[in-house]
Amino acid sequence: MKFSRCVKPAPPTGKRVAIIGSGPAGLGAAGILICKGHEVHIYDKNPIPGGLLIYGIPDFRIPKKNVFEGIEDLKRLGVKFILNKKVVDGDGEDEKTIGFIKLVREYDAVLIATGTWKERRLNIEGEDLPRVYPALDYMIKYCQAEINVIPFSELPPLGDSTVVIGAGLTAVDAATVAVKLGVKNVYMVYRRTINEAPARRHEIEKVIKLGVKWIELANPKRFIGDHNKGLEAVELLRMRLGEKDASGRPRPIPIEGSEFILEVDSALVAIGEIPTPPTIKNPELKLNRDGSIWVDEKMRTSIKGVFAAGDVVIGPSLIGKALASGIKAANSIDEYLKTL
């Protein structure tokens, strides 16, 4: 996977850029900025760069080998990766963290590209039971096993049957992983139909061919079990489609009295991810109502010299869209640095 567009960087400009996050937006931006002669430092909380390309997307969808090759190319060009370093509120620094304000003060420009690392919750009864997992958290552990950070034996147990709630790519990947791990019965539950699935129809059909049991027009009402035995079942409610909502898709409407029980040993909740900015206490950084970072048409945030790109701005998206966002931000940063 190529992130740079040059064989050799332009002459040094003397300008320094800090990029927070090494996912597709951060890596794409680094490739542009290093080629234009700027010094680029990428800060990431993880021990291995790549963001959700490495930690959230399994190898069968995007080979990690290709991502690592692109990262090595950036290193060859001079991009410096500062790993195991989480950017937090404040202006201090210790072995594991560095303050957001400190970065803003010490660099000529800062790009926030921290993505969406938190799964949305259903907020229903029993969601805190043992073996009810946020699907993204489970995928992160699975991907860690793929790169030998942890052994596969340390993956949380799924049992003989699991239900995946949702129909986006994270849900598809979670269902596929469950099959690969040998779970006998894998269900996928979605409140609309296959035609409205965020992952698109062909992705759902692929997991159905793997043996995943597709249940559409249903939504979880509560998880059943106790904190000693863990999850034992999920109560589902039948849905029907109504008029289109703000998303442009038909609104799912509960059918009263249509509850039914699905016995399962575990659940993977994959109903979407939430933007995770590096700072939420800084009043100068303007956020949108959904927690994403506000930017203007040039990817500038409300703080001078601070830009943002990728999923932390646009919400959960495909890799190409996040990458394009990072490239757009990098070009705006280059334009800004020329004014200093």
N, C-alpha and C positions, 0 to 999 in steps of 0.2 A: 504494500500500500504506500503510494508516494505522497509525501506531505510537502516536499520542497520542489521548486521549479527552476533550480539553477545548479550548475556544476560547481561554481565557485561564487562566494558572496561578493557583493560590491565592496569598494574600499570602506573601512570603518567610518561611521559617522560620529562616533563618540557618544551616541545616545543609548540609554539602557532601558529595556522594557521587561517588566515582570509579568508573567502569565500565570494565573492561578488556575490550575487544572490541566491535566494532560490527556483529555479526551479528544475527540475529532476536531472540535472547534479550536482548542488550544494548540494542538499539533499543526493544524492547517494554518493558523495565524503565525506560528513560529516559523514555518517554512517560508512564508512571504517576508517576514520581518528580517530574518537572518540573511536572506538573499539580497535585501536592500541595504545591508551593511550595519544594521543595528545589533547591539549586544542583547541577547535574549536569554533570560533565566526562567525556567518553568518550575513552579512550586507544586508539589503534589503530596497529599497525605499518605499515599501508599508507597510500599517499597519498590514497586515496579511501575513504570509509566505506561500510559495507554488508556487510563480511565475506564469507562464502561466497555470500551472496545476489548479490553483484556479481562476486566472483572465482572462484566454483566452480560456479555454476549458469548455464547458457547462456541467452541471451535468448529462445530459442524455448520454454523452459519457464517462466521468470519474466521478463517484460519489465523491464529495468533502469530504464526510464523511471518505472515505478510505484514502485520502491524509492527512486529519487532524489527523487521527489515527497514521499514519507514522511519522508525525511531532512531535506528543506528545511522541512517543517512543524515538525519538532523544533527546528531552528535558529531558526525564527521565534518559538517559545515560549521560547527562551533556552538550549537545550542547547548546550554548547561542545564541539567536536570537536578533540582534540589529535592530529593525524595525523603519520605518519612517526615515531612514538614507540613503540618496543617496550618492554614491561615485562619486566624481567629480575630475576634474583636480586640481592640486596643492597640498599643504601640510597643509592646514588649517582645522579647524573644527568649526561648529556651531551647533545649535539645530537640523537642518534638513540635513546637509551635512558633509562629511568628505573627505579630500583629498586623492587621490590615493597614492601619494608619502608618506604621513603620515602612511598609512597602510603598505607599503613596508618597511618603516623604523622601525616600531614598532613590526612587526610580523616576525617569523622565515621563514614563507612561505605564499604566497598569491595565491589563486585560483580565476581566473575570470570566472564566469559562468553566465553572464548577458543576454544571449539569444538573441532573435530577436524581439524587441518590436516596430518596425516601419514598416508600410506597404509600399510596392513599389507603385509608382505613374504611371499612364498611360501616363501622360504628353500630354493630348489632350485638345482641346477646351472645355470649360465648366466644367472642373474637379473641379473648385473652387465654383461652384454654390451651394446654399443651398440645402440640402438633397442628396448631393453626398458624401457618407461617406466611409472612409477607413474601410473595413470590420473588421479588427482586433480591431480598436478603438471601433466599435459598439459592438463587442463580449466582450470586456473588460467591457463596461458599463453593458451589459446584465449579465455578471458573477458577477459584483458588486451587482446587484439587487438580484441575487440568494443568496448571502451571507449577504443580508440586509445592505449593505453599502449605497446604494441609493434605493429609492422606484422604482418599475417598471414604475410608472407614469412619472418618469424623463427621460425615454429612449427617444432618438431623434425620431421624427415621421417618419414612413415609408409610410403612406397613404394607399390607396387601392391596389396599385400595386408597386412592386419593382423588380429591375433586379440585379442579382448577377453576377459580372464579374469574371470568373475564375472557376477552377474545382479541387482545392485542398481541403484538409480537412477543412480549414477555410471557404472556399466557401460553402461547404456542410453544415457545422454547421450554417453559416449565413442564408442559405436558409431554413434550418429546423427551426431556431429561428423565421424567418419571418412568417412561417406557424403557429407556436405556438402562435405568437402574433396576429394572426387573419387577416393577410394580404390576401386579396382575390385572387390576381393574383401574383404569384411569378415566375419569369423567371430566368433561369441560362444560361449564354452565355459563350461559350468556343470556342477558335479559332481552336482547333483540333477536334477530334471525341471522343466519349465515351471510345474508346479503348486506347487512349493516356492520359486520364485524370489522373493527379497525385494522386487523391483520390481513384483511382481504380474503375472499372466498377460497382462492387456490391454496393459501397457507392452512386454512382450516381443513380443507379436503386432504391435504398431505398427512396431517396428524390422525385424521379419521382412518386413512389407509394403514397407519401404524397400529390401529386397534383402539384408539381413543374413542370413548363413547360421547357423542356430541348431544348436549341437551340445550335446546334454544328456548326462548320465550319463558325463562325461569330466572328467579332471583332469590338469593339466600335471605331467609327471614331470621334464622337464629342457628347457632351451632350448639349441638347437644353433647353433653358429657359432664365430667367433673374434673377437678384439678388433681385428683389422684390417678384416675384412669386415663385422663386426657379425652380427646375428641372421639366420639362414637358415631355421630351422624350429623347431617345438616338438614334442616327443614327448609324446603324450597317453596316458593309461591309462583304459580303460573302467571304469565303476563300476556297482555295483548298490545298491539301497536295502535297508537292514536295519531294525532296530528303531529307535524314536524315541530321539533323544539329548536332552541338556539343553535344546536350543532348541525341542523339541517337534516337530521335523521328522525324517523318516527319516534314519538315519545312512548316509552314502555309504561303501560298502565296495569297495576295489580288487579287480578281477578279475585274478588272476595270469595273466601271459602274453598280456594283451590290448592291449599297446602298439601305437600306430600313429603315423605321422609326418604332420604338417601343415606344408607349406612356406609360410612367411610372411616378409615383409620387416620386420615390426615387431610389437610386442606392447604392449598396454595392460593393466596389472594392476589390477583393481578388486575387491579382496576385502574391503574394509572400511577404515574410518579409525580412527585412534587418538586419544584425547583428548590435548590439548596444553595443560596448565596453564602459567601464566606463570612459575611457580617450582617447581623440583623438589628444590632443596637445602634449603629451609626445613623443618626437621623438625617445626615446629608445624602445618604444613598437612598434614592427614591425607589420604592417597590410598588408593583401593581397589586391588585386585590388578591390575585392567586399566588402571591409570593415570588413571582418572577421579577427580574430587574427591569425597571423602565429604561428605555434607550430612545434616542431620537433617530432620524433617518441615517445618521452616520455612526450609529452604534455607540454614541457617547452617552454616558450615564449623567446623573445630576451632579457628579463631582468632577471638577476640571482635571483632565489628564487621565481619567478612569473610563475605560470602555468595557463593554460586556458582549458576549456572543454565545451561540449554542443554545442548548436546552434550558439553561438558567434564564434565558431571555424568551425563547419561543415555545418553551414547554417540551414535553417528550416528543421527539421527532425521529425521522430516519437519519442515518449517518450522513448521507449526502447533503441534507439540508443543514445539519449542524456544521459540517465542514465548510459549506458555502458561507454560512454566517461568520465563521472564524476568519475566512479570507477577506470578506467585506470589512470586518472590523480592523484587520491588519492594514489594509489599504488606507483606512481612515486614520489609524494611528501614525502611519508613515507621513501622511499629509499634515497631521498635527505636529509631529516632531520637526518638520521642516520650518515651522513657525517659531520654534524656540531659539 
